[in-house]
Amino acid sequence: MDHPAIFQPLQLRHLTLRNRIVFGAHTANMSVDGLPGDRHLGYYRERAMGGAAMIVVEPVPIHRTAVLTRGNFRADDDSVIPHFRRITEAVHAEGAHILQQLYHVGAHGDWDNSLAYNWSPSGLPSMHDSDGSHAMTQGEIADIVASFARCAARAKASGYDGCELMAAYNALIEQFWSPVTNRRDDRYGGSFENRMRFSDEVLQAIRRACGEDFVIGLAVSVDPARPDVQSIESLQEVVGWLDRHHLCDYVTVGTGSYFDFTRIIPPVVYEDKLGAPYAAALKEVAKNLRIQAESHIRTPDNANYILASGGADMISIVRGQIADPHWVNKAKADRASDIRPCLSCNQMCWGRRSRDYHISCLINPSAGREFEWGGDRFTPSAKPKRVLVVGGGPAGLEAARVAAERGHRVTLAEASDKLGGQFRLAGMQPRRAQILDFLDWLERQLEHLQVEVRRNTYLDAEEIAAMGYDAVILATGSSPTDAPTQRYWPHAEADKALRGPHIWPAEAVMAREARLGKRVLVLDEGGNYKGVGTAWHLAEAGHEVTIVTPDPQVGKELIRTAIDGPVRMRLAKLGTKFLVESALADFADGKARIVSLLDGSETMIEIDDIVTGLTNVSNDSIARDLQATGMTVMTVGDCIAARHAAAALYDGRRAGMEV
């Protein structure tokens, strides 16, 4: 076995875990009217089926003041019990154990969802918006303690094997621990022992309510970038105290806080195994507790190293098992290369959750749709066909893969010498090589499935029609427009400036087709990685880069992935200049005239070349030609409309299942 440490059983109170990999708590945001339904059931059952030893279902708000998202489960309400029981029974049937996370985020609640003011130890303001909070009375503290116990008892009645309390990211429990957020002068504040009193009462109340055969875990986090939250040394003191008092069974440690949200779900700018050193530090003080590591532990090699070196007892892998729900079983079968590799892109997991939708996955569009699509498995076609896929970008590759998984004989024709299309160019931007890993995975899958791949093969409509395939899927993508226009500044003079010499689309830069001077202006209308990532690439190569964007900040669309701040910091350190809420008015004789969209004032800057990050146009001519002949074809990805990679992979998956 390639990763033996992962597959050692572990005793956790009355449970025996079949391996050391946990599908940790995260907000899937899938409830309907506060109740888990078929979407939740399919999502968690798939990960249990995929080999996870234990699943921690997303947090339940324990009180009306704890509601945080539209998709939260009903707070403190017995009506959830039969709905949760469907999930716990399904997970147990697949051989996994299942816990439920309970939470109250204290000062950091969301009035728009809860319609309740935020309760906190000392009435301090939220860390992520301008709301203040209400300093809890001792009677209200007792109310919250009782609410935790009732919710834990409800979890047990629902069939859960235990519960995990969220103290991480400055939630209410941590707000009591920390002298920064706990400024009380009664028996719940001041000394360390007093600050531990709230969690002591909560944990003891849960044990009394649920008995001995019930696992209790605690989630904590470390944010090394912020001196005003719990340090690893202060957490060692907390965990050592919990360990000595035998109040819980395990502690899971992650990274980040509401002060620096980006480290909570680390995007690509952060190193692998980000949370591992903090788990190792807590192991030093834990004699009885099990310690679980989380945060950017992506691969079986990562997990096995941490476990084998004694740095943790368990590993929580969330995004990796969203991307590939069968991560554990593949690792156990020594098929790590068959694991669909998470991109750490956050686009459809945190990106959708941040917009209060249910989560999914860019590279695994079945995530959140298991109940509709049968999970990450495919039903063989009753009538196998000869299928032609035209175009080897992400949409075409996924369509070819899924069609072949279903037993069709598939040929994929790609006009260039490489597969991946513009997604490959994206993978050449700084810190985005995980995209190339994913494209390599797709190529391996096509080879395994015996898909015939024809590179350097351009096919026109007449040739396609003459080939006589049973089904044709067109994935011909999109291209930069020959007539670029600024959506926010649609003036004829400015449009003319974009059609002269020294104007390059971002794609030409990443494909190494552009020959640029020292001074480069990146005109970024998308606010996404096309413009920002290309600017980063150019700045690292030594160019003097100025980004011009109509948005109020650089990387506006990246906010949903929590990477916008780190990217701006890196660009700034590389000397990149930002001109926001601005547009290009003219470019001639090495000078660009920039106009403010706020007051119309103008700025002249000296540049050599302009790189554009604009929306592409669809390559749909072949589709239109074939449709004009009456031939039925399926179109997927950008050749329908230029969008992002998640849309392309979603289209490809649907086509492969429907052909």
N, C-alpha and C positions, 0 to 999 in steps of 0.2 A: 504494500500500500504506500502510495507516494506521500500521504499526509497523515501519518499514524496518530499524531497527537490530537487531531480533530475528532477522531473516531473512538476515543477512549470514553466509556460511559462515565457519568458523573452522578453522585448522590447529592440531591438537593432536598434536604429535609426528608419527607416521605416519598419523594419522587426519584426515579432513576432515569436520567436523561440518556437517550440512546447515542448522543454525540455531544459536542461542545458548541454547536452553532445554534444561535437563537435568532428568530425573526423579531427584532425589537420593536418597541412601541413607536408609533408615528401616527399622525392624524391623516387617515385615508379620506375622511370627510365624505363618506358615502351614505350616511343615513338619510332616510326619508321620514320627515315628521318626527325626527328624533329616535327612530327605531332602525335597527340593523335589518337589512333585507337580503334578497338574493345576491346583490352585488357584493356585499360584505361576505356572505357565505362562500361564494365562489372564490373570492380573493384569498381568504385565509385557508380554505381547504386546499387550494393549489399549492401553497407553500408547505403545508403539512405533508401533502402527497410527495412533494419534492425533497423531503428528508429532514427538514428543520426539526431539531429536538424539542424546542419549546417556542411558542408564539406568545407574544405579549400584545394583546389587542389594544388599539388606540385608546387614549384617555377618556374617561367618563368624568364630567364635571360633578363634583360631590355636593354641590350646593347651588342655589339659584344665582349666587354672586360669582360663580366659577365658570359660567358659560362663556366660551371664547369664539366659537365658529358657528356658522350656519349649520354645518353638518354634525355638530356635537350630538351625542346621545342625550336622551332626556335625563335631566339632573334629578337624582333622589326620587326615582319613580319606579314602582314595582312592575309597571306595565312592560318594561324591557325584558323581564326574566324569560318568558317563553321564546322570545326572538333570539336572545343570546344563547339559549339552550340548543337551538338548531346548530349554531356555530360550534359550540363546545363539543357536542356529540359528533359532528362531522370531523373535527380535528382529532379527537380521541380515536375515532375509527381508523384514522391514517397513522396511528402510532405516536402522535406528538402530544405533548402537554401544552396547556394553554392557561395564561394568566391575563388579568385585565389591569391596565394602568388606571389609577385614580389621580385626579389633580384638582388643584386650585392655584391659580397663578397670582393671587393676591393683588398687589397694586397694578398689575399689568393686564387687567381684564379688558373687555371690549363692550362698552355700554351699548353700542348699536346692536349687538347680539343678545346681551343679557338683560338690557333695560334695568340694570341694577348698578348702583355705585360700587366701586371696587373697595374691598376690605383688605387691610394690611396691618402689620404690627404697629406702625408709627405714623400712618397718614401721609407718607411721602408720595411724590408724584410718580407716575409711570415712567419707565425707562424708554418706552417707544412711542408715546404720544404726549399730548399736553394735559391730559386728565390728571387730576389729583386723586387721592384715595381717602378712605375713612379709617381712622385709627380704631381698631377693634376694642370693644369693652371686654372684660373678663367673661361676661355672659355670652357674648358673641364668640369668643374663643371656645367656650364649652359647646356652643351650637355647632361649630365647625368640627370639633373632635367627634361629637356624636354623629355628624353627617358622614365622616370618613368611616366610622364603624358600621353604620347602616349600609353604606355602599359596598363595603367589603362583604358583609353578610349577604347582600343581594347578589354579589358576584359568585359567592359560594352556592347560593340557591340556583344560580344560572348554570352551574356545572364547571365553573372555573376552578383550577387547581390552586389558585392563589391570586394575589394582587401585587402590583408594583406601585409605589407612591412616587410621584414626580416631585423631587426637590430641585431638579436641574434648572439651569437657565434663569435663576433668580425667582423661582416659583415660591409660593407662600411659605413652605417649610424652610427653605433656605433664607427667606427674608427674616424669619425668627432666629436662625443660626447666626447671621452676620451682624456684627456691631454697626456696620455701615447703614443697614436698613432697619435694625431693631434698636430703637433709642428709648425703649420703655424703662420706667423706673419702678415697675412692680415686680411680682415674682416671675414674670415672663421675660424680663430684660435685665441688662447689666452684666452679671457674672456669666461665665461660660455655662455653668450648671443651670442657671435660670434660662438662658437662651435655648438650652436643649429641652426645656420642660414641655414645650408644645409638642415636639415630635415624640417625646417620651409618652405623653398622654395619648397621642394618636395611635402609636404602635401598640401600646398596651390595650387600648380599647378594641382594636382590631383583633388582637389575639383572644381576648375574652369573648368577642362576638363570634369568632370563626373556629376556635379550637386549635388543637395541635397539628392536625393534618391539613394544614393550609400554609402555603409558602407566602412569605412577605418579603418583597424586594424594595429597594430604594434606588432611585435614579438621581445622580448628582453630576455636576459638570465643573470644568475648570476653564477659565478664560485668562490666559497668561498676558494678553494685551491690555487688561484692565486691572489696575491696582485697587480699584474700589469694589471688587467682588471677591468671593471666596478664593483664596490662594490654595495651592495644593497642600501647603503646610497646615492651613486651618482646616481643610477637609480631612487631612490625616488625623487631626485631633478629634474631629467629629466622628469619623469612622472607627477610630480606636475606642471611643466612648461607646458607640453602638455595639461594637464587638464584645466589649467587656460586659455589657448589660444584656447580651443575647436577645436583642429586641427585633432583629430581622435576620433573614437567611442569606441575602446576597445584596451587593451594591454594584450598580452599573455606572460607569463613569464615561462621560462624553466631553465635548469641548464647546466653548462659546457661551454667549449670554445675550440678554436683550440689549446690552450695551454694544455688542459686536456680533450681530446675528449671523454674519457670514460663516463663522466657524461652527455653528450648530449643525449645519448640513454642508460640509466643506466642499466647495467647488474645485475646479481643476488647478487653481493657483496654489493649493495646499498639498503637502507631501502625503504619501501613503502612511498608514499607521499613526495618524495624527494623535489619537487618544491613547496609544499604547503606553507611553511613559507615565501617564497619570495612573493608569491601572496598576502598573508595576509599583508605583509609590504607595498606593493604597494597600497592595499585597503585603508591604513591609509591616503594616500595623494590624492586619487582619489575621487573627489566629483561628477564628471560628467561621467568619463570614466567607462566602464565595465572592470573588471579585470578577466582574465582567467588563471587558474592554469594548469600546465602540469608537466610532468616528474615523471614517476613511480607511477602514480595513477592507480591502477590495477583493483580494484573491485568496485562494487556498494556501498559497505560499505565505502570504501575510499572516493569516490566521494560525497556521501550523507553527510558524516561527515564534509567535507570541506565546502560544500555549506550551510549546516544547521548552522554551527558555524560562518558564515559570512566571511570566509576566501577567498572567490572568488565568482564571479557571474556565471562563466561558467567553465567547465572542459574539457580539451582536452585529449582524450584517443585515442592514435594511435595504439600501438601494441596490446592493448586489443581488438580493433575492427578489426585488421588484423587477429588475432587468431579466433575471433568469430564476424563476421559482424552483427549478430543479438543480440549483447550484450545489446543494449538499450531495444529492445522489450522484451527480456527475463527478464530483471530487472523490467520492467514495469508490467509484468504479474506475479511478485513475484516468478520468476523461476531462481533466481541468481545461484542456485546450478547446473543449466543446462548450464551455460555459460562456454564454453571451456576456461580453464584458461591459459593465456599467461605465458610462462616459463621465460620471461626476458632473453632468451638465446642469442638473436640477430643473431642466426646462419643463418637464411634464409631471414631476413629483412635487417638489416644492413650488415650481412655477404655477401649476394649476391650483395647488392648495392656497398659495398667496392671493389668488383671485377668488377664493372661496368656492372652487369647483372640486369635484372628486378627483383624486390623483390618478395618474397613468404613468407611462414611460415612453420616452422618445424611441428607444430601440426595441421595446416590447409593447406594442399597442394593445395586446391582449390584457395587460394589467388594468384591472378595474372593469374588464369586460368578460371575465372568465365565465360568468353565468350565461352570456350570450354566445361566446365563441368556443366554449369547451376548453378554456384554459390554454396553456402553451403546448397543446397536443392537437393532432389533426386527424380527422376521419378520412380514411382512404376513399377515393372517388369510385363510385360503382361503375363508371365508364371512363377509363383512362384515355386521355387525348394526347395528340401531338400539339404542343404549345410553343409558340414563338414569342419571346419577349424582346422587344427592340429598345435598347437603352440600358446601360449598366450603371446608372446612378443608384441611390438608395431605394427608390421606388421599384425600379426594375429588378434589382438584386433580391429584394424581399419577395416580390411577386414570383420570381423564378424559384426561390428557395421553397416557398410554401406550396406552390403548385407541384414541385417535385416531391415534397414530403407527402403529398396526397396521392402519389403514384403516377402522375402525368410524366410523359417524356418531354423534357423541356430543352429548348435551344435558346440561348441568350446571345444576341448580336450587339456588340458595342463598337461605335465608330472609331474610338481612339484606341491607343495601345494599353490603357489602364482602366480598371474598373473603379467606380466610386463617384464619378462626375464631380460636381462642385463640392460635394461633401469631402472628397479627398483634398481639395484645395483648403478647405476649412481646417482639416487635420494638420496642415503644414503651418498654421499660425502658432504663435508661442503658447505652450502649455496645453495644446489640444491634440497631442499625439494619440490619446485614447480613441479618437475617431479612427485613426489608421488601424489600431488594434481591432476595432469593430469591423472595419472593412476586410481585414485579413480573416476574421472569423467568418464573415459571410462567404468569402472565397473558399475557405476550407469546407464549409457546409455544401456549397455547390459541387465541389469536387467529390465529396463523400456521397452526395445524392446523384452523381453521374449526370449532372447538367452539362450539356455541350456548350462551352463558352467560346464564341468567335470574336476575338478582338480585331481591331482595324477593319471592321466590316460595316460600311455604311450601306443602308438599304433604303431605296426610295419606294414610293407607294406601288409602283408597277411591279417591282421585284417582289415585294411582300405579297401582293395579290396572287402572283404566279406560283408561289411556293406551296400553296395548298395545305397549310396548317389547319388543324381543327379549330384552333383558337389563337388570337393574336392580342397581345398586351403591349400597348405603346407607352414607353416611359422615356420620351425623347427630351424631357427636361426643359430648361429655359436658358436664355442668354442675356447678357447686358444689351440694352437697347442701343440702336444706332442713332437714335435721336433723343438723347437724355434731356429730361426736363425736371426742374425742381418743383416738387409739389407745393412747397410753401412759398415759392417765389416764381410764379409762372409768367415771367416777362420775356418778351421776344429777345431783348438784348442779352439777358442772362442765358437764355437757351442757346443763343448763337455762340456765346463764350465757351460753352461745353462741347462744341462740335468742331473746334479747331485743333491744331497740333498740341502736343504735350498734355492731352487728356487721356487718362487711362482708367478703365474699370478695375475695381479691386481684384477681379478674377485674373486679369492680365498680370497684375503684380505677383500674385501668389503662384501663378503658372510660370513665372520668370520670363514672361514675354515683354515686359515693360523695361525700358532703359531710362532710368530716372536721374535727374540732377540732385544736387545736395538738398535743396529746399523744396519740400513737398507739402502741398495742402491736401488734406483728406476731407472731401465734402461728404459728410455722413448724414443722410436723411433717414436712414433706417433705425439708427440708435441701437444697432445690434452688433453681433460679432463681425459681420462682413466689414464694416468700416473700422470699428474699434480694434479688432484683431489685426487688420492689415496695418493700421497706424502703429500698433505695438511692434509688429514685424519690421516695419521700416525704421522705427526709432532704434530698435536693437541693432539694426544694420548700419547705424551711424548717420541716418538722414536727420535733418532738422524738420520736424513735423509740426504742422498746425492743423488742428481739427476744427472744422466749421460745421456747426449743427443748428438746425432750427429749434431744437429742443432746449429746455431750460438747464439740462445737464448732459454731459457726455455719457453715452451708454444707457439712455433712458429705458430701452426695452430689456436691458439686462437686469433691471431692478427685480424682476420676477424670479431671477435665478440666484439672487443674493451675491452676485459676483461684480456688480457695477463698481462698488467702492474700491475693492482691491485692484481692479483693472485701472481705475483712474489714478490710484496711488502709484502704480507701476509706471504708467505713462508719464506722470508728473516727475518721477525720479529720473526718467530718461530725457527730461527736458522738453516734453511735448507741451505745446501751447494750446489752450482751449478758447474758442470764440463761440459762445452759446447764444441761442436766440438770434441767430444771424443767418444770412444767405449770401451767396456769391452773386454780385451784380455784374461784374465784368472781369475779363482776364485778357490782357494784351501786353506785349513787350516786357514780359517777366514781372508784371505787377497785377495783383488781384485786388479788385475793389469789393470790399465786404460791407454789406448794409445791415444795420441793426433792425430786427423785426419789431423792436419795442418803440424806438423813437425816430427811425429813419436815418440816423447818423451814419457816416461812412468812415471806413478805415482802409488804408492802402497798405498792403504787405508785399514784399518782394519774394517771389517763388519761381521755381523752375518748372514744376509739373503739378498737375492736379490729378488726384486719384478719387474716383467716385464710388460711393457705397449707396447705390440706388436700387429700387425694385426692378427685377428683371422682367422680360417679356417671354411668354410661352413659345416654345418651338412646336407649334401645332399644325404646321403645313401638311405633314404626312397624314395626320389624323383626318384633316379636312378633305384631303385628296381621296383617301380610302372611303370615307363616309359618303363622298359624292358619287362613288361607284355603287353604293348600296351595300358595301361590305360591312359586316358587324365587327367592330373592334372594341377593346376595353382600353381606356386611357387612365393613366395614373400619374400622380406627382405633379411636377411643375408644368408639364405639357398641357394640363388643364388650366392651371393658374399658378403663378409663381408664389410659393409659400416657403415655410421652413421645413427642416428635415423630418420633424415629427409627422407632418401632414403627408410627406412622401412615403414614409414607412407605413403609416396607417393605410393609405391608398393601396400600397403594394400588398399588405397583408389581406385586405378585403378581396382584392382581385385574385390572389392565389387561392383563397378559400372558395370563391364563387365560380371560378373557371370550370 
